[in-house]
Amino acid sequence: MAEKDAFSNETENKHERFLDVGQEPRRMLQPIEGYQKLSLVPLEDAVEPIVFCCPDIRRRVFIAMSNCENPTDGLSQDESASIYLYTMEWEPREECLYYVLNATLRTENRQKLKPWFLYFKLVLTALQKLPPQKATIWRGVTLDLSHEYEVGKRYVWWAFSSCTESIAVLESDLFLGKQGTRTLFSIECNDGR
């Protein structure tokens, strides 16, 4: 029984970036301004200002760069690795780039975003180069958020939102399952990356 609980916790943490919508602020925040004017820099340089909050980031950049040596999608190695780096998960989870970045994006104090500007510039430039996707995508959480989200109303989620095109993936036991309290979001995506 203990093994199953350990596995459940490990699996839940492993996929948290797909399930963290319950942490989104319930109010409109100030826009993110300032990174747009910066020049593109290599990924190694883009992460230097965030080493204080992601101590293992240099080693993770090396891994991402190694796994993105010859991108076939028209991106540079640095651009491709910046996206790859976001998807990487390690322990402690609280020091993973995606975790710290998304927590910072959700904060009302927009000054805390400044160390992230070089990384923003690189990863957002990379995402803009990818072809846009028009599809219905899915996101969910193991909470009842139905009272907080009105059907048909538009909401802003400030963090990067990892989603899936398959509701079957979201309803699998590795993610939300099909039982218990859950909120599923069906999102009509017009320009997804």
MDTraj code that builds the backbone (N, CA, C; nanometers):
import mdtraj as md
import numpy as np

residues = "MET ALA GLU LYS ASP ALA PHE SER ASN GLU THR GLU ASN LYS HIS GLU ARG PHE LEU ASP VAL GLY GLN GLU PRO ARG ARG MET LEU GLN PRO ILE GLU GLY TYR GLN LYS LEU SER LEU VAL PRO LEU GLU ASP ALA VAL GLU PRO ILE VAL PHE CYS CYS PRO ASP ILE ARG ARG ARG VAL PHE ILE ALA MET SER ASN CYS GLU ASN PRO THR ASP GLY LEU SER GLN ASP GLU SER ALA SER ILE TYR LEU TYR THR MET GLU TRP GLU PRO ARG GLU GLU CYS LEU TYR TYR VAL LEU ASN ALA THR LEU ARG THR GLU ASN ARG GLN LYS LEU LYS PRO TRP PHE LEU TYR PHE LYS LEU VAL LEU THR ALA LEU GLN LYS LEU PRO PRO GLN LYS ALA THR ILE TRP ARG GLY VAL THR LEU ASP LEU SER HIS GLU TYR GLU VAL GLY LYS ARG TYR VAL TRP TRP ALA PHE SER SER CYS THR GLU SER ILE ALA VAL LEU GLU SER ASP LEU PHE LEU GLY LYS GLN GLY THR ARG THR LEU PHE SER ILE GLU CYS ASN ASP GLY ARG".split()
xyz = np.array([
    [0.0821, -0.1199, 0.0000],
    [0.0000, 0.0000, 0.0000],
    [0.0866, 0.1266, 0.0000],
    [0.1932, 0.1256, 0.0775],
    [0.2810, 0.2426, 0.0818],
    [0.3439, 0.2680, -0.0542],
    [0.3774, 0.1594, -0.1268],
    [0.4356, 0.1772, -0.2589],
    [0.3387, 0.2470, -0.3524],
    [0.2124, 0.2100, -0.3464],
    [0.1128, 0.2726, -0.4315],
    [0.0994, 0.4211, -0.3987],
    [0.0975, 0.4545, -0.2699],
    [0.0870, 0.5945, -0.2311],
    [0.2089, 0.6733, -0.2779],
    [0.3264, 0.6151, -0.2655],
    [0.4481, 0.6823, -0.3119],
    [0.4413, 0.7027, -0.4627],
    [0.3940, 0.6021, -0.5349],
    [0.3814, 0.6143, -0.6797],
    [0.2801, 0.7222, -0.7159],
    [0.1672, 0.7250, -0.6445],
    [0.0636, 0.8248, -0.6720],
    [0.1179, 0.9655, -0.6522],
    [0.1908, 0.9873, -0.5431],
    [0.2477, 1.1195, -0.5180],
    [0.3505, 1.1558, -0.6232],
    [0.4342, 1.0597, -0.6625],
    [0.5358, 1.0849, -0.7635],
    [0.4708, 1.1182, -0.8967],
    [0.3681, 1.0439, -0.9341],
    [0.2991, 1.0672, -1.0600],
    [0.2287, 1.2018, -1.0582],
    [0.1640, 1.2345, -0.9468],
    [0.0942, 1.3623, -0.9350],
    [0.1927, 1.4771, -0.9515],
    [0.3083, 1.4694, -0.8868],
    [0.4088, 1.5748, -0.8989],
    [0.4652, 1.5816, -1.0396],
    [0.4826, 1.4662, -1.1039],
    [0.5435, 1.4617, -1.2357],
    [0.4605, 1.5366, -1.3391],
    [0.3308, 1.5385, -1.3213],
    [0.2428, 1.6005, -1.4195],
    [0.1795, 1.7296, -1.3686],
    [0.2362, 1.7874, -1.2651],
    [0.1740, 1.9044, -1.2041],
    [0.1562, 2.0192, -1.3017],
    [0.2481, 2.0375, -1.3947],
    [0.2343, 2.1513, -1.4851],
    [0.1111, 2.1405, -1.5733],
    [0.0526, 2.0199, -1.5827],
    [-0.0721, 2.0021, -1.6564],
    [-0.1937, 2.0251, -1.5669],
    [-0.1749, 2.0249, -1.4365],
    [-0.2874, 2.0224, -1.3430],
    [-0.2901, 2.1398, -1.2452],
    [-0.2111, 2.2432, -1.2674],
    [-0.1979, 2.3493, -1.1677],
    [-0.2877, 2.4705, -1.1915],
    [-0.3904, 2.4550, -1.2716],
    [-0.4787, 2.5674, -1.3037],
    [-0.5477, 2.6235, -1.1794],
    [-0.5624, 2.5445, -1.0757],
    [-0.6240, 2.5926, -0.9523],
    [-0.5423, 2.7000, -0.8829],
    [-0.4175, 2.7185, -0.9241],
    [-0.3308, 2.8191, -0.8631],
    [-0.3367, 2.9540, -0.9349],
    [-0.4141, 2.9617, -1.0424],
    [-0.4228, 3.0871, -1.1178],
    [-0.4914, 3.1954, -1.0352],
    [-0.4427, 3.3212, -1.0442],
    [-0.5089, 3.4304, -0.9731],
    [-0.6506, 3.4497, -1.0273],
    [-0.7390, 3.4932, -0.9431],
    [-0.8786, 3.5119, -0.9831],
    [-0.9071, 3.6553, -1.0268],
    [-0.8032, 3.7326, -1.0485],
    [-0.8213, 3.8713, -1.0902],
    [-0.7220, 3.9067, -1.1994],
    [-0.7496, 4.0122, -1.2705],
    [-0.6627, 4.0578, -1.3783],
    [-0.5375, 4.1211, -1.3184],
    [-0.4218, 4.0804, -1.3689],
    [-0.2941, 4.1357, -1.3235],
    [-0.2432, 4.2361, -1.4262],
    [-0.1418, 4.3116, -1.3880],
    [-0.0787, 4.4046, -1.4803],
    [-0.0098, 4.3263, -1.5923],
    [-0.0005, 4.3847, -1.7122],
    [0.0683, 4.3148, -1.8211],
    [0.2176, 4.3011, -1.7918],
    [0.2799, 4.2111, -1.8633],
    [0.4243, 4.1894, -1.8504],
    [0.4911, 4.2757, -1.9564],
    [0.5668, 4.3744, -1.9127],
    [0.6249, 4.4701, -2.0062],
    [0.7743, 4.4852, -1.9814],
    [0.8480, 4.5047, -2.0909],
    [0.9902, 4.5328, -2.0810],
    [1.0789, 4.4319, -2.1504],
    [1.0413, 4.3054, -2.1512],
    [1.1264, 4.2032, -2.2123],
    [1.1298, 4.2155, -2.3648],
    [1.0249, 4.2735, -2.4244],
    [1.0139, 4.2800, -2.5694],
    [1.1290, 4.3572, -2.6336],
    [1.1827, 4.4554, -2.5639],
    [1.2876, 4.5410, -2.6190],
    [1.4265, 4.4791, -2.6086],
    [1.4392, 4.3705, -2.5368],
    [1.5703, 4.3081, -2.5169],
    [1.6151, 4.2333, -2.6416],
    [1.7455, 4.2185, -2.6548],
    [1.8018, 4.1391, -2.7644],
    [1.7999, 3.9921, -2.7258],
    [1.7939, 3.9065, -2.8261],
    [1.8037, 3.7627, -2.8006],
    [1.9452, 3.7290, -2.7573],
    [1.9566, 3.6424, -2.6595],
    [2.0871, 3.5957, -2.6123],
    [2.0840, 3.4432, -2.6088],
    [2.2002, 3.3783, -2.6047],
    [2.2023, 3.2319, -2.5917],
    [2.1332, 3.1883, -2.4622],
    [2.0819, 3.0670, -2.4616],
    [2.0099, 3.0158, -2.3455],
    [2.0954, 3.0212, -2.2190],
    [2.2238, 2.9878, -2.2307],
    [2.3114, 2.9914, -2.1134],
    [2.3114, 3.1299, -2.0487],
    [2.3091, 3.2345, -2.1303],
    [2.3061, 3.3718, -2.0786],
    [2.1668, 3.4093, -2.0279],
    [2.0642, 3.3597, -2.0947],
    [1.9261, 3.3943, -2.0584],
    [1.8880, 3.3446, -1.9196],
    [1.9499, 3.2360, -1.8744],
    [1.9131, 3.1804, -1.7432],
    [2.0001, 3.2322, -1.6286],
    [2.1079, 3.3016, -1.6583],
    [2.1959, 3.3502, -1.5510],
    [2.1215, 3.4319, -1.4448],
    [2.0308, 3.5222, -1.4828],
    [1.9610, 3.6001, -1.3796],
    [1.8654, 3.5188, -1.2914],
    [1.8360, 3.3933, -1.3281],
    [1.7416, 3.3139, -1.2478],
    [1.8089, 3.1994, -1.1730],
    [1.9410, 3.1970, -1.1724],
    [2.0133, 3.0922, -1.0987],
    [1.9765, 3.0953, -0.9503],
    [1.9496, 3.2139, -0.8968],
    [1.9162, 3.2252, -0.7536],
    [1.7897, 3.1478, -0.7162],
    [1.6977, 3.1307, -0.8093],
    [1.5732, 3.0602, -0.7760],
    [1.5661, 2.9211, -0.8383],
    [1.6543, 2.8912, -0.9305],
    [1.6635, 2.7582, -0.9933],
    [1.8108, 2.7165, -0.9897],
    [1.8621, 2.6768, -0.8726],
    [2.0055, 2.6548, -0.8547],
    [2.0688, 2.5540, -0.9507],
    [1.9949, 2.4562, -0.9977],
    [2.0509, 2.3524, -1.0850],
    [2.0310, 2.3843, -1.2330],
    [1.9962, 2.5078, -1.2638],
    [1.9556, 2.5432, -1.3995],
    [2.0687, 2.5293, -1.5015],
    [2.1925, 2.5581, -1.4623],
    [2.3026, 2.5485, -1.5593],
    [2.3192, 2.4056, -1.6103],
    [2.3112, 2.3090, -1.5202],
    [2.3233, 2.1685, -1.5604],
    [2.2050, 2.1283, -1.6477],
    [2.0871, 2.1775, -1.6134],
    [1.9671, 2.1453, -1.6919],
    [1.9743, 2.2086, -1.8309],
    [2.0331, 2.3266, -1.8420],
    [2.0526, 2.3895, -1.9731],
    [2.1459, 2.3040, -2.0581],
    [2.2521, 2.2523, -1.9977],
    [2.3440, 2.1651, -2.0707],
    [2.2691, 2.0444, -2.1274],
    [2.1830, 1.9838, -2.0466],
    [2.1046, 1.8676, -2.0913],
    [2.0105, 1.9085, -2.2047],
    [1.9408, 2.0202, -2.1871],
    [1.8469, 2.0669, -2.2901],
    [1.9201, 2.0968, -2.4207],
    [2.0325, 2.1647, -2.4123],
    [2.1098, 2.1965, -2.5332],
    [2.1589, 2.0690, -2.6009],
    [2.2016, 1.9722, -2.5225],
    [2.2490, 1.8448, -2.5780],
    [2.1378, 1.7702, -2.6503],
    [2.0161, 1.7823, -2.6003],
    [1.9028, 1.7122, -2.6610],
    [1.8367, 1.7903, -2.7741],
    [1.8871, 1.9088, -2.8025],
    [1.8289, 1.9922, -2.9088],
    [1.9363, 2.0364, -3.0084],
    [2.0323, 1.9498, -3.0344],
    [2.1450, 1.9884, -3.1196],
    [2.1060, 2.0195, -3.2634],
    [2.0123, 1.9464, -3.3193],
    [1.9743, 1.9666, -3.4592],
    [1.8225, 1.9775, -3.4730],
    [1.7641, 2.0882, -3.4297],
    [1.6186, 2.0995, -3.4381],
    [1.5719, 2.0958, -3.5839],
    [1.4608, 2.0297, -3.6061],
    [1.4074, 2.0172, -3.7426],
    [1.2861, 2.1071, -3.7649],
    [1.2559, 2.1920, -3.6689],
    [1.1348, 2.2738, -3.6769],
    [1.1619, 2.4195, -3.7120],
    [1.2831, 2.4492, -3.7613],
    [1.3161, 2.5858, -3.7994],
    [1.3631, 2.6728, -3.6844],
    [1.3737, 2.6152, -3.5662],
    [1.4222, 2.6902, -3.4508],
    [1.5732, 2.6761, -3.4396],
    [1.6360, 2.7734, -3.3757],
    [1.7778, 2.7592, -3.3432],
    [1.7907, 2.6598, -3.2279],
    [1.9116, 2.6144, -3.2029],
    [1.9336, 2.5228, -3.0909],
    [1.8923, 2.5882, -2.9587],
    [1.9279, 2.7144, -2.9398],
    [1.8918, 2.7847, -2.8158],
    [1.7404, 2.7984, -2.8013],
    [1.6724, 2.8305, -2.9104],
    [1.5266, 2.8447, -2.9052],
    [1.4605, 2.7117, -2.8706],
    [1.5018, 2.6073, -2.9396],
    [1.4449, 2.4748, -2.9142],
    [1.4730, 2.4305, -2.7707],
    [1.5942, 2.4525, -2.7248],
    [1.6321, 2.4125, -2.5886],
    [1.5575, 2.4942, -2.4831],
    [1.5214, 2.6180, -2.5144],
    [1.4459, 2.6987, -2.4171],
    [1.3077, 2.6388, -2.3926],
    [1.2455, 2.5847, -2.4963],
    [1.1160, 2.5173, -2.4807],
    [1.1358, 2.3849, -2.4075],
    [1.2358, 2.3096, -2.4489],
    [1.2660, 2.1803, -2.3859],
    [1.2915, 2.1985, -2.2358],
    [1.3658, 2.3027, -2.2016],
    [1.3986, 2.3306, -2.0618],
    [1.2718, 2.3521, -1.9790],
    [1.1740, 2.4205, -2.0361],
    [1.0478, 2.4417, -1.9643],
    [0.9800, 2.3089, -1.9311],
    [0.9891, 2.2112, -2.0189],
    [0.9190, 2.0832, -1.9983],
    [0.9929, 1.9893, -1.9039],
    [1.1171, 2.0186, -1.8718],
    [1.1960, 1.9304, -1.7852],
    [1.1481, 1.9387, -1.6405],
    [1.1425, 1.8231, -1.5758],
    [1.1026, 1.8170, -1.4352],
    [1.2122, 1.7473, -1.3564],
    [1.2406, 1.7996, -1.2369],
    [1.3414, 1.7393, -1.1501],
    [1.3052, 1.7686, -1.0052],
    [1.3795, 1.7091, -0.9158],
    [1.3585, 1.7287, -0.7721],
    [1.4684, 1.8199, -0.7177],
    [1.4394, 1.9069, -0.6244],
    [1.3054, 1.9323, -0.5742],
    [1.2229, 2.0093, -0.6771],
    [1.0981, 1.9759, -0.6833],
    [1.0053, 2.0339, -0.7805],
    [1.0014, 2.1859, -0.7695],
    [1.0142, 2.2367, -0.6485],
    [1.0067, 2.3805, -0.6251],
    [1.1230, 2.4569, -0.6879],
    [1.2236, 2.3841, -0.7401],
    [1.3363, 2.4483, -0.8069],
    [1.3357, 2.4240, -0.9572],
    [1.2334, 2.3552, -1.0079],
    [1.2195, 2.3343, -1.1526],
    [1.1846, 2.4671, -1.2191],
    [1.2364, 2.4872, -1.3380],
    [1.2098, 2.6113, -1.4090],
    [1.0598, 2.6349, -1.4249],
    [0.9840, 2.5338, -1.4726],
    [0.8405, 2.5549, -1.4961],
    [0.7691, 2.5959, -1.3676],
    [0.8068, 2.5364, -1.2555],
    [0.7391, 2.5623, -1.1278],
    [0.7641, 2.7063, -1.0820],
    [0.8906, 2.7462, -1.0810],
    [0.9263, 2.8806, -1.0343],
    [0.8747, 2.9859, -1.1319],
    [0.8886, 2.9596, -1.2609],
    [0.8408, 3.0542, -1.3620],
    [0.6903, 3.0773, -1.3484],
    [0.6135, 2.9701, -1.3416],
    [0.4684, 2.9855, -1.3338],
    [0.4249, 3.0531, -1.2039],
    [0.4910, 3.0218, -1.0932],
    [0.4593, 3.0896, -0.9666],
    [0.4874, 3.2395, -0.9784],
    [0.5959, 3.2740, -1.0455],
    [0.6321, 3.4147, -1.0630],
    [0.5345, 3.4851, -1.1570],
    [0.4927, 3.4175, -1.2629],
    [0.3955, 3.4766, -1.3554],
    [0.2616, 3.5060, -1.2881],
    [0.2305, 3.4310, -1.1840],
    [0.1021, 3.4475, -1.1144],
    [0.1065, 3.5524, -1.0032],
    [0.2223, 3.6075, -0.9741],
    [0.2335, 3.7033, -0.8646],
    [0.1911, 3.8433, -0.9100],
    [0.1329, 3.9172, -0.8174],
    [0.0912, 4.0541, -0.8491],
    [0.2101, 4.1488, -0.8591],
    [0.3206, 4.1164, -0.7932],
    [0.4395, 4.2009, -0.7964],
    [0.5151, 4.1744, -0.9264],
    [0.4886, 4.2547, -1.0285],
    [0.5468, 4.2338, -1.1611],
    [0.6978, 4.2602, -1.1630],
    [0.7520, 4.3263, -1.0613],
    [0.8966, 4.3477, -1.0535],
    [0.9712, 4.2148, -1.0403],
    [0.9063, 4.1143, -0.9817],
    [0.9692, 3.9832, -0.9650],
    [0.9917, 3.9127, -1.0982],
    [0.9311, 3.9632, -1.2045],
    [0.9474, 3.9023, -1.3366],
    [1.0753, 3.9471, -1.4073],
    [1.1342, 4.0569, -1.3651],
    [1.2497, 4.1125, -1.4368],
    [1.3649, 4.0139, -1.4565],
    [1.4016, 3.9328, -1.3569],
    [1.5100, 3.8368, -1.3816],
    [1.4764, 3.7353, -1.4922],
    [1.3508, 3.7206, -1.5249],
    [1.3060, 3.6234, -1.6253],
    [1.3023, 3.6807, -1.7666],
    [1.3246, 3.8100, -1.7818],
    [1.3031, 3.8741, -1.9109],
    [1.3865, 3.8150, -2.0247],
    [1.5128, 3.7836, -2.0022],
    [1.5944, 3.7265, -2.1106],
    [1.5417, 3.5889, -2.1521],
    [1.4997, 3.5100, -2.0541],
    [1.4411, 3.3791, -2.0868],
    [1.3075, 3.3974, -2.1590],
    [1.2222, 3.4903, -2.1117],
    [1.0951, 3.5188, -2.1806],
    [1.1195, 3.5500, -2.3268],
    [1.2124, 3.6418, -2.3505],
    [1.2400, 3.6852, -2.4876],
    [1.2755, 3.5653, -2.5745],
    [1.3594, 3.4775, -2.5239],
    [1.4035, 3.3614, -2.6010],
    [1.2908, 3.2605, -2.6214],
    [1.2229, 3.2218, -2.5159],
    [1.1207, 3.1170, -2.5285],
    [0.9986, 3.1679, -2.6054],
    [0.9599, 3.2925, -2.5853],
    [0.8447, 3.3449, -2.6592],
    [0.8775, 3.3658, -2.8065],
    [1.0010, 3.4042, -2.8373],
    [1.0443, 3.4123, -2.9773],
    [1.0370, 3.2745, -3.0414],
    [1.0831, 3.1731, -2.9690],
    [1.0780, 3.0354, -3.0200],
    [0.9342, 2.9913, -3.0443],
    [0.8477, 3.0153, -2.9482],
    [0.7079, 2.9725, -2.9625],
    [0.6396, 3.0425, -3.0799],
    [0.6711, 3.1693, -3.1018],
    [0.6110, 3.2425, -3.2135],
    [0.6534, 3.1872, -3.3491],
    [0.7687, 3.1234, -3.3562],
    [0.8166, 3.0661, -3.4823],
    [0.7477, 2.9346, -3.5171],
    [0.6874, 2.8706, -3.4184],
    [0.6184, 2.7443, -3.4443],
    [0.4848, 2.7724, -3.5119],
    [0.4384, 2.6802, -3.5966],
    [0.3099, 2.7036, -3.6632],
    [0.1953, 2.7046, -3.5626],
    [0.1014, 2.7979, -3.5784],
    [-0.0119, 2.8031, -3.4860],
    [-0.1022, 2.6813, -3.5026],
    [-0.1615, 2.6397, -3.3929],
    [-0.2521, 2.5249, -3.3932],
    [-0.3923, 2.5724, -3.3578],
    [-0.4890, 2.5280, -3.4362],
    [-0.6297, 2.5555, -3.4061],
    [-0.6920, 2.4222, -3.3701],
    [-0.7373, 2.4105, -3.2444],
    [-0.7908, 2.2825, -3.1974],
    [-0.8644, 2.3039, -3.0661],
    [-0.9386, 2.2029, -3.0266],
    [-0.9937, 2.1995, -2.8916],
    [-0.8896, 2.1314, -2.8043],
    [-0.8492, 2.1992, -2.6984],
    [-0.7505, 2.1429, -2.6071],
    [-0.8128, 2.1310, -2.4689],
    [-0.7482, 2.0519, -2.3836],
    [-0.8038, 2.0195, -2.2526],
    [-0.7032, 2.0473, -2.1425],
    [-0.7575, 2.0896, -2.0306],
    [-0.6794, 2.1134, -1.9095],
    [-0.7710, 2.0791, -1.7933],
    [-0.7141, 2.0421, -1.6812],
    [-0.8004, 2.0046, -1.5702],
    [-0.7316, 2.0160, -1.4365],
    [-0.8110, 1.9935, -1.3327],
    [-0.7619, 2.0019, -1.1960],
    [-0.8501, 1.9139, -1.1084],
    [-0.7927, 1.8619, -1.0011],
    [-0.8691, 1.7759, -0.9096],
    [-0.9365, 1.8590, -0.8006],
    [-1.0020, 1.9649, -0.8417],
    [-1.0794, 2.0529, -0.7539],
    [-1.2103, 2.0862, -0.8242],
    [-1.3089, 2.1284, -0.7490],
    [-1.4326, 2.1770, -0.8093],
    [-1.4207, 2.3281, -0.8236],
    [-1.3907, 2.3730, -0.9441],
    [-1.3772, 2.5161, -0.9712],
    [-1.4965, 2.5694, -1.0502],
    [-1.6016, 2.4902, -1.0607],
    [-1.7162, 2.5288, -1.1442],
    [-1.7792, 2.6607, -1.0993],
    [-1.7755, 2.6904, -0.9710],
    [-1.8325, 2.8154, -0.9205],
    [-1.7450, 2.9371, -0.9523],
    [-1.6200, 2.9132, -0.9931],
    [-1.5282, 3.0233, -1.0216],
    [-1.5148, 3.0536, -1.1703],
    [-1.5648, 2.9641, -1.2544],
    [-1.5524, 2.9815, -1.3989],
    [-1.6899, 2.9707, -1.4638],
    [-1.7344, 3.0816, -1.5208],
    [-1.8639, 3.0868, -1.5866],
    [-1.8469, 3.0412, -1.7316],
    [-1.9311, 2.9488, -1.7756],
    [-1.9242, 2.8966, -1.9122],
    [-1.9420, 3.0116, -2.0114],
    [-1.8549, 3.0160, -2.1122],
    [-1.8631, 3.1177, -2.2158],
    [-1.7894, 3.2468, -2.1855],
    [-1.7480, 3.2669, -2.0622],
    [-1.6752, 3.3883, -2.0245],
    [-1.5265, 3.3687, -2.0519],
    [-1.4577, 3.4775, -2.0829],
    [-1.3154, 3.4727, -2.1132],
    [-1.2342, 3.4974, -1.9867],
    [-1.1309, 3.4147, -1.9666],
    [-1.0439, 3.4270, -1.8492],
    [-0.8986, 3.4326, -1.8941],
    [-0.8154, 3.4984, -1.8148],
    [-0.6717, 3.5039, -1.8418],
    [-0.6012, 3.4158, -1.7403],
    [-0.5234, 3.3223, -1.7914],
    [-0.4344, 3.2432, -1.7071],
    [-0.2951, 3.2972, -1.7326],
    [-0.2295, 3.3432, -1.6290],
    [-0.1026, 3.4125, -1.6453],
    [0.0155, 3.3193, -1.6662],
    [0.0075, 3.2009, -1.6145],
    [0.1182, 3.1062, -1.6291],
    [0.1118, 3.0377, -1.7652],
    [0.2219, 2.9756, -1.8033],
    [0.2200, 2.8894, -1.9207],
    [0.1248, 2.7747, -1.8893],
    [0.0391, 2.7404, -1.9814],
    [-0.0615, 2.6365, -1.9582],
    [-0.0320, 2.5148, -2.0443],
    [0.0128, 2.4086, -1.9815],
    [0.0343, 2.2829, -2.0529],
    [-0.1011, 2.2145, -2.0677],
    [-0.1358, 2.1808, -2.1910],
    [-0.2661, 2.1221, -2.2216],
    [-0.2466, 1.9988, -2.3088],
    [-0.3554, 1.9283, -2.3334],
    [-0.3520, 1.8123, -2.4214],
    [-0.4669, 1.8221, -2.5210],
    [-0.4460, 1.7682, -2.6406],
    [-0.5531, 1.7633, -2.7400],
    [-0.6462, 1.6458, -2.7158],
    [-0.6088, 1.5564, -2.6264],
    [-0.6870, 1.4351, -2.6027],
    [-0.7453, 1.4340, -2.4621],
    [-0.8765, 1.4341, -2.4530],
    [-0.9394, 1.4246, -2.3213],
    [-0.9086, 1.2899, -2.2578],
    [-0.8846, 1.1879, -2.3415],
    [-0.8510, 1.0551, -2.2886],
    [-0.7206, 1.0602, -2.2093],
    [-0.6250, 1.1395, -2.2544],
    [-0.4988, 1.1547, -2.1811],
    [-0.5263, 1.2184, -2.0454],
    [-0.6051, 1.3235, -2.0439],
    [-0.6360, 1.3932, -1.9194],
    [-0.7127, 1.3044, -1.8224],
    [-0.8004, 1.2186, -1.8755],
    [-0.8812, 1.1305, -1.7906],
    [-0.8095, 1.0007, -1.7541],
    [-0.6865, 0.9831, -1.8021],
    [-0.6113, 0.8626, -1.7663],
    [-0.5710, 0.8689, -1.6192],
    [-0.5400, 0.7533, -1.5629],
    [-0.5005, 0.7473, -1.4216],
    [-0.3699, 0.8218, -1.3946],
    [-0.2888, 0.8464, -1.4970],
    [-0.1651, 0.9223, -1.4784],
    [-0.1916, 1.0710, -1.4549],
    [-0.3109, 1.1170, -1.4923],
    [-0.3447, 1.2577, -1.4748],
    [-0.4617, 1.2718, -1.3775],
    [-0.5828, 1.2906, -1.4265],
    [-0.6975, 1.3155, -1.3387],
    [-0.7806, 1.1925, -1.3071],
    [-0.7767, 1.0931, -1.3939],
    [-0.8653, 0.9787, -1.3771],
    [-1.0075, 1.0171, -1.4148],
    [-1.0999, 0.9251, -1.3921],
    [-1.2394, 0.9499, -1.4290],
    [-1.3313, 0.9606, -1.3086],
    [-1.2758, 0.9518, -1.1891],
    [-1.3594, 0.9549, -1.0696],
    [-1.3100, 1.0615, -0.9735],
    [-1.3993, 1.1014, -0.8854],
    [-1.3632, 1.2013, -0.7860],
    [-1.3944, 1.3420, -0.8343],
    [-1.3661, 1.4369, -0.7489],
    [-1.3909, 1.5774, -0.7800],
    [-1.2882, 1.6255, -0.8810],
    [-1.3374, 1.6847, -0.9893],
    [-1.2499, 1.7355, -1.0944],
    [-1.3196, 1.8497, -1.1663],
    [-1.2419, 1.9339, -1.2268],
    [-1.2939, 2.0333, -1.3198],
    [-1.2138, 2.0179, -1.4479],
    [-1.2827, 1.9975, -1.5580],
    [-1.2196, 1.9866, -1.6892],
    [-1.2498, 2.1131, -1.7678],
    [-1.1491, 2.1669, -1.8329],
    [-1.1655, 2.2851, -1.9162],
    [-1.1503, 2.2450, -2.0618],
    [-1.2516, 2.2717, -2.1399],
    [-1.2466, 2.2547, -2.2848],
    [-1.2160, 2.3928, -2.3419],
    [-1.1037, 2.4051, -2.4102],
    [-1.0560, 2.5356, -2.4561],
    [-1.0500, 2.5359, -2.6080],
    [-1.1185, 2.6320, -2.6690],
    [-1.1109, 2.6480, -2.8136],
    [-0.9871, 2.7320, -2.8430],
    [-0.8874, 2.6671, -2.8958],
    [-0.7575, 2.7300, -2.9188],
    [-0.7492, 2.7755, -3.0644],
    [-0.7239, 2.9038, -3.0864],
    [-0.7133, 2.9577, -3.2217],
    [-0.5697, 2.9804, -3.2660],
    [-0.4784, 2.9917, -3.1717],
    [-0.3403, 3.0262, -3.2044],
    [-0.2456, 2.9612, -3.1038],
    [-0.2653, 2.8311, -3.0805],
    [-0.1873, 2.7611, -2.9784],
    [-0.0479, 2.7250, -3.0243],
    [0.0401, 2.7179, -2.9295],
    [0.1776, 2.6765, -2.9580],
    [0.2189, 2.5758, -2.8540],
])
top = md.Topology()
chain = top.add_chain()
for i, resn in enumerate(residues, 1):
    res = top.add_residue(resn, chain, resSeq=i)
    for name in ("N", "CA", "C"):
        top.add_atom(name, md.element.get_by_symbol(name[0]), res)
traj = md.Trajectory(xyz[None], top)
